[in-house]
Amino acid sequence: MTSTTIPTADPAMPTLTTEQVAELPQVGVQTLVNWRSQGVGPAFARLDGKRVRYRHTDIDAYVAERIVAPKSA
């Protein structure tokens, strides 16, 4: 059985680009773009009407909200 490690928040880097976020939960850039247009996915900030940034804390919260506990046998 393999496991995937999801990086956690780095307080030294307060915001992330779409490309950087796509590497964290291992979803594609286009998926993040689609999620934003659909109003789903992690919270983000739109800077100057075009640039998008994500906070590490929002990415961590998004992942934490989706933790699924295994069912007991």
N, C-alpha and C positions, 0 to 999 in steps of 0.2 A: 504494500500500500504506500503510495507516495503522498506527500503533503506539500502544500504551497504556502510559503511564508509571505504574508502581506506586510509591507513596510508600514511602520506607524509614524505618527507625527514627528517632525523634526522642527523644534521651536526656532532653530536658526534660520529656517526657510519658511517665512510666514505665508507665502502664496505660491501656487503652482500654475503652470500653463496647462492647456488642454492636453498637449502631447505628454507632459510629465504625469498628469493624472492617468492617462491611458496606460502608462506603464505600471502604475501601482496596483489597481485591482485587475489588471490584465484584460482590459476591455479596449476596443479600438477607438481611435479618435472619432471616427464617424458615429460610433455608438453614443459617445458623449454629446456630439452635435445633435443627434436625433433625440436623445433624452432631454436636452435643453429645449428643443423646439416643442416637445410634447409636455413639458412641465414636470418631468420626472427626473430621477437621478440625484446626485449630490448637489447641495446648495453651491452657488457660484456668484461671483461678482462680475458685472459687466463694466469695464472701465472705458471711459470716453466713447461709449456707444458701440465699440467694436471689440476691443481686447477683452478676453475672458480669463479670470483667475479663480482658483479654488484654494480654500484654506485647508491645511492638513487636518485640522480639527473637524471640519465638515466631512472630509473623506472618511476619517476614522468613524465618525458618527453614522454615516451612511452604511458602512460595512457592518458596524456593530448592530444596527437595527435589523440586519438580515442574517444574523447568526442563526443557524438551525441546529438544534441539539439532536443528536442521533437518538432514534427510538430504541428503547431497551428490548432485548430479545424475549 
